[in-house]
Amino acid sequence: MSKKPVVAVGALGGTIAMSAVGTGAVKPELDAEDLVAAVPELTNIADIRAHSIANVASPAIVPSHVLDALAFARRAVDDGAVGWFSPTARTLLRKRHTSLTCCGIVRSRSLSREP
């Protein structure tokens, strides 16, 4: 039996993490483990290591959160992950921080600290 690859999931919050509260308003409540648990098939293809980097609404995600996500990705790859994914940041980066490209599936070569 082959060993499954390790994939890290780093959640920042955002729309995907929102839940309705009694008043009808929404707030970020779901963490990385909750998001991974919503897609149980993931564990069939990879050893998933979930971590909540932040848990804030999309408009509250600031560049420091994205830099924390990049640091998380680097650590994950250094610890043996073949890549990482943020269920929040892909949309966030496309809309607000398009110059930052640290999110999505990232391979270790992409995280090189060299220019």
C-alpha positions, 0 to 999 in steps of 0.5 A: 500500500502506498503512503498518501501525500501530506497536504496542509490546509491553512484556513483564514476564515472568510465566506466559506467559514461563515455560519448564521447566528440566531439574529440572521447575521453571519460570522466566521465560525468554522475552522480548518478542521470543520472545513476539511471534515465537510469533504471527507473524501479528501482523506482518501487521497491525502493525509490532511493536516488542517490548521486555522491561521485566522478566522475572520470575515473576508473584509477583515483579512489583511496582508499580515494574515496572508503573510502568516499563511505564507509562513504556514505554507513554508513550515508545512512544506519544510515538515514534509507536506507536498503542498498546501491549500487555503480554502479562503485565500484563493478568492481573496487574493484574486480580488484584493491582493493580486500581487501576492501569489502564496495561496493555492496548491504550492509545491516546495520549489514554489516556496523557495526563499531565494529570489 
